[in-house]
Amino acid sequence: MSLKVLFITRPTVFTGPGGDTIQLQKTKEYLEKLDVYVDIADSSAPSLEGYDLVHFFNLRNPQDLIFNVRRVKSAGLPSALSTIWGSYNECDRKTRTGFQGWVANNISEYKVEYLKSIARMVTNLNFHKEMIPYILKGHYNCQKEIASSVDILLPNSPTELVRVREDMKIYDAKGLSVANAVDLKIFDYKNINVNKYKKYEGCLLSAARIEIRKCQLDLIRAVKDTPYLLVIVGKPSPNSHGYYEQCLKEAGDNVVFINHVSHEDLAELYKVARAHALVSWMETPGLSSLE
């Protein structure tokens, strides 16, 4: 009988896709090739009945995990966490303006993240009762409880494991580095046929979710009044529409925006591009450049 696993992650993983979306989908795909049965939770309180293990994703979003981490622990089920860990604090302090900039520079990092999470609940109308434990306990305390409660941490590098242990002050937490990978059946340079995107041959490509941390606006300003064609591929994250509008406003005639595309289309864009520009404030590890 095959192992049955439940994946639990942020509810916007498909409506606001990012690198964690690809990690989730590809982990599922290749576990299934090993005869592991995988479900992705589609509610805030999924049934745990019949599962042998629960795999959580993304420690940066404790508001979406803490309720179910406690349920899984109470049920005595083994659990794993793909940490997808990194700090946005420096980016917030140095790029945010106005009230957001004041908050980032005058309030501690984890309190800022807590305020951001509460603001998303209000503006995105995505509050549900399973978020109450997060509201009561706070951002950092929930992150620490999550990282301490799971049976194993699965970062994508040894240095990420070190950072999680140090940031969460759980120095003896069990962990195993699982490097992010690229699907060579899709991203096979020699066997990609160029048809749809041939008109962009020789371009500078940037494939990433559009948000302030990815620095697309800086890239747009860098190519202004130059002969280079910049092709930006990606959707704005749910709370970055203002940033996206600013990118559209400042983009010159040599900048093209393409919405989120399939992996097959993305592979063709990589092939026609002269170079790929991933100019993010920080990455862990920068999946699009690996592709």
C-alpha positions as CSV (number, residue, x, y, z in Angstrom):
1,M,0.0,0.0,0.0
2,S,1.5,3.4,-1.0
3,L,2.2,6.2,1.4
4,K,-0.6,8.9,1.5
5,V,0.6,12.5,2.0
6,L,-1.3,15.8,2.5
7,F,0.3,19.0,1.4
8,I,-0.7,22.2,3.2
9,T,0.4,25.7,2.1
10,R,-0.8,29.3,1.6
11,P,-4.3,29.5,0.1
12,T,-3.1,31.9,-2.7
13,V,-0.5,29.4,-4.0
14,F,-2.3,29.1,-7.4
15,T,-4.0,32.5,-7.6
16,G,-0.7,34.3,-6.9
17,P,1.8,31.8,-8.2
18,G,5.5,32.0,-7.3
19,G,8.5,29.8,-6.8
20,D,6.8,28.0,-4.0
21,T,4.0,27.0,-6.4
22,I,6.4,25.3,-8.7
23,Q,8.2,23.6,-5.8
24,L,4.8,22.3,-4.5
25,Q,3.7,21.0,-7.9
26,K,7.0,19.4,-8.8
27,T,7.4,17.8,-5.4
28,K,3.9,16.3,-5.9
29,E,4.6,15.1,-9.4
30,Y,7.8,13.3,-8.6
31,L,6.6,11.8,-5.4
32,E,3.8,10.3,-7.4
33,K,6.3,8.8,-9.7
34,L,7.6,6.9,-6.6
35,D,4.1,5.6,-6.0
36,V,3.3,8.1,-3.2
37,Y,-0.3,9.4,-3.1
38,V,-0.4,13.2,-2.7
39,D,-3.3,15.6,-2.1
40,I,-3.1,19.3,-1.9
41,A,-5.3,20.8,0.9
42,D,-8.1,22.9,-0.6
43,S,-9.6,24.2,2.6
44,S,-8.3,25.9,5.8
45,A,-9.2,22.8,7.9
46,P,-8.8,19.8,5.7
47,S,-9.6,16.3,6.9
48,L,-6.5,14.4,8.2
49,E,-8.2,11.0,8.0
50,G,-6.3,8.4,6.0
51,Y,-3.0,10.3,5.7
52,D,0.3,8.9,6.8
53,L,2.2,12.2,6.7
54,V,1.5,15.9,6.4
55,H,3.9,18.2,4.5
56,F,3.8,21.9,5.1
57,F,5.2,24.6,2.9
58,N,6.5,28.1,3.6
59,L,7.4,29.2,7.1
60,R,7.1,32.8,6.0
61,N,3.3,32.4,6.2
62,P,2.6,31.1,9.7
63,Q,-1.0,32.5,9.6
64,D,-1.8,29.8,7.0
65,L,-0.1,26.9,8.9
66,I,-0.3,27.2,12.7
67,F,-3.9,25.9,13.1
68,N,-3.2,22.7,11.1
69,V,0.3,22.2,12.6
70,R,-1.4,21.9,16.0
71,R,-4.1,19.6,14.6
72,V,-1.5,17.3,13.0
73,K,0.6,17.2,16.2
74,S,-2.5,16.4,18.3
75,A,-3.4,13.6,15.8
76,G,0.1,12.1,16.2
77,L,0.8,12.3,12.5
78,P,4.4,12.8,11.3
79,S,5.1,16.0,9.5
80,A,7.7,17.8,7.4
81,L,8.2,21.5,6.5
82,S,9.7,22.9,3.4
83,T,10.9,26.1,5.0
84,I,11.3,28.5,2.0
85,W,12.9,30.9,4.4
86,G,14.4,34.3,3.9
87,S,14.2,37.7,5.5
88,Y,12.5,40.6,3.6
89,N,13.4,43.1,6.4
90,E,16.3,44.9,4.6
91,C,14.2,45.2,1.4
92,D,11.3,46.7,3.4
93,R,13.5,49.2,5.2
94,K,15.3,50.4,2.1
95,T,12.6,50.4,-0.6
96,R,9.3,51.2,1.2
97,T,8.2,54.8,1.3
98,G,5.6,56.8,3.2
99,F,3.9,55.2,6.1
100,Q,5.0,51.7,5.1
101,G,8.6,53.0,5.1
102,W,8.2,54.5,8.5
103,V,6.8,51.3,9.9
104,A,9.6,49.2,8.4
105,N,12.2,51.4,9.9
106,N,10.7,51.9,13.4
107,I,9.1,48.6,14.3
108,S,10.8,45.2,14.7
109,E,10.9,42.8,11.7
110,Y,8.5,40.2,13.1
111,K,6.0,42.9,14.3
112,V,6.1,44.4,10.8
113,E,5.3,40.9,9.3
114,Y,2.5,40.5,11.8
115,L,1.0,43.9,10.7
116,K,1.4,43.0,7.0
117,S,-0.5,39.7,7.6
118,I,-3.3,41.4,9.4
119,A,-3.6,44.0,6.7
120,R,-3.8,41.2,4.1
121,M,-6.6,39.6,6.0
122,V,-8.5,42.9,5.8
123,T,-7.7,44.0,2.3
124,N,-8.0,40.6,0.7
125,L,-11.0,39.5,2.7
126,N,-9.4,36.2,3.4
127,F,-9.8,35.9,7.1
128,H,-11.1,32.6,8.5
129,K,-11.5,31.4,12.0
130,E,-8.4,29.1,11.7
131,M,-6.3,32.3,11.7
132,I,-7.4,33.1,15.3
133,P,-4.5,31.2,16.9
134,Y,-2.1,33.3,14.8
135,I,-3.7,36.6,15.8
136,L,-3.5,35.6,19.5
137,K,0.0,34.3,19.5
138,G,1.8,36.6,17.0
139,H,4.0,36.1,14.0
140,Y,7.3,35.1,15.4
141,N,5.9,32.9,18.1
142,C,3.8,31.0,15.6
143,Q,6.8,30.6,13.3
144,K,8.9,29.2,16.1
145,E,6.1,26.8,17.2
146,I,5.7,25.6,13.6
147,A,9.4,25.0,13.1
148,S,9.6,23.3,16.6
149,S,6.6,21.1,16.1
150,V,7.3,19.4,12.7
151,D,9.5,16.3,12.7
152,I,11.9,17.5,10.0
153,L,12.8,20.8,8.3
154,L,13.4,20.7,4.6
155,P,15.3,23.8,3.4
156,N,16.8,24.0,0.0
157,S,20.4,24.5,1.2
158,P,22.6,23.9,4.2
159,T,22.9,27.7,4.8
160,E,19.1,28.0,4.8
161,L,18.9,25.3,7.5
162,V,21.4,27.3,9.6
163,R,19.4,30.5,9.2
164,V,16.1,28.8,10.2
165,R,17.8,27.3,13.3
166,E,19.4,30.6,14.3
167,D,16.4,32.8,13.5
168,M,14.0,30.5,15.3
169,K,16.4,29.7,18.1
170,I,15.9,25.9,17.6
171,Y,19.5,24.9,17.3
172,D,19.0,21.2,17.5
173,A,16.1,20.9,15.1
174,K,16.3,18.0,12.7
175,G,16.8,19.1,9.1
176,L,17.7,17.8,5.7
177,S,18.7,20.0,2.7
178,V,16.7,19.3,-0.4
179,A,18.1,21.4,-3.3
180,N,15.5,23.0,-5.6
181,A,15.7,21.3,-9.0
182,V,14.9,22.0,-12.7
183,D,12.7,19.7,-14.8
184,L,15.1,18.9,-17.7
185,K,12.3,17.3,-19.7
186,I,10.9,20.9,-20.1
187,F,14.0,23.0,-19.8
188,D,16.1,21.1,-22.3
189,Y,17.8,23.9,-24.4
190,K,18.7,21.7,-27.4
191,N,15.2,20.3,-27.8
192,I,13.1,23.4,-27.4
193,N,11.5,24.6,-30.6
194,V,11.2,28.4,-31.0
195,N,7.9,29.5,-32.6
196,K,5.6,31.6,-30.5
197,Y,8.3,33.9,-29.1
198,K,10.8,34.2,-31.9
199,K,10.0,37.9,-32.2
200,Y,11.7,38.4,-28.8
201,E,15.0,36.8,-29.9
202,G,18.0,38.5,-28.3
203,C,15.9,40.1,-25.5
204,L,16.7,40.6,-21.8
205,L,14.3,38.4,-20.0
206,S,13.1,38.6,-16.4
207,A,10.7,35.9,-15.1
208,A,9.4,36.5,-11.6
209,R,6.3,37.4,-9.7
210,I,5.9,41.2,-9.9
211,E,6.5,42.8,-6.5
212,I,8.9,45.3,-4.9
213,R,11.2,42.5,-3.7
214,K,11.9,41.4,-7.3
215,C,13.0,44.9,-8.3
216,Q,11.4,45.0,-11.8
217,L,11.0,48.7,-11.5
218,D,14.7,49.1,-11.1
219,L,15.3,46.9,-14.2
220,I,12.8,49.0,-16.2
221,R,14.7,52.2,-15.2
222,A,18.0,50.6,-16.1
223,V,17.0,49.8,-19.7
224,K,15.3,53.2,-20.3
225,D,16.7,54.9,-23.4
226,T,18.8,51.9,-24.3
227,P,18.5,49.6,-27.4
228,Y,17.8,46.6,-25.3
229,L,14.4,44.9,-25.3
230,L,13.2,43.9,-21.9
231,V,10.6,41.1,-21.6
232,I,9.0,40.8,-18.1
233,V,7.1,37.6,-17.4
234,G,4.9,37.2,-14.4
235,K,1.8,38.3,-12.5
236,P,1.7,40.9,-9.7
237,S,1.3,39.3,-6.3
238,P,-2.1,40.0,-4.7
239,N,-0.8,43.0,-2.7
240,S,1.5,44.5,-5.4
241,H,-0.9,46.0,-7.9
242,G,0.3,49.5,-7.0
243,Y,3.9,48.5,-7.7
244,Y,2.8,46.8,-11.0
245,E,1.0,50.0,-12.1
246,Q,4.1,52.0,-11.4
247,C,6.1,49.5,-13.6
248,L,3.6,49.9,-16.4
249,K,3.7,53.7,-16.1
250,E,7.5,54.0,-16.2
251,A,8.0,51.3,-18.9
252,G,9.2,52.6,-22.2
253,D,8.5,51.2,-25.7
254,N,11.4,48.7,-25.2
255,V,9.6,46.9,-22.4
256,V,7.1,44.1,-22.9
257,F,4.9,42.5,-20.2
258,I,3.7,38.9,-20.5
259,N,1.4,37.4,-17.9
260,H,2.1,34.2,-16.1
261,V,2.8,31.5,-18.7
262,S,3.1,27.7,-18.8
263,H,6.5,26.1,-18.2
264,E,6.7,25.1,-21.9
265,D,6.2,28.7,-23.0
266,L,8.7,29.9,-20.4
267,A,11.3,27.4,-21.7
268,E,10.9,28.9,-25.2
269,L,11.3,32.4,-23.8
270,Y,14.5,31.4,-22.0
271,K,15.9,30.0,-25.3
272,V,15.2,33.2,-27.3
273,A,16.6,35.5,-24.6
274,R,20.2,36.7,-24.7
275,A,20.3,36.8,-20.9
276,H,18.0,36.3,-17.9
277,A,18.0,39.1,-15.3
278,L,16.9,38.1,-11.8
279,V,17.7,41.3,-9.9
280,S,15.7,40.5,-6.7
281,W,16.7,42.0,-3.3
282,M,17.2,38.4,-2.2
283,E,16.3,34.9,-3.5
284,T,16.2,31.4,-2.0
285,P,17.6,30.2,-4.3
286,G,16.3,31.9,-7.5
287,L,14.5,29.1,-9.4
288,S,14.0,31.0,-12.7
289,S,17.7,31.5,-13.2
290,L,18.3,27.8,-12.5
291,E,15.8,27.1,-15.2
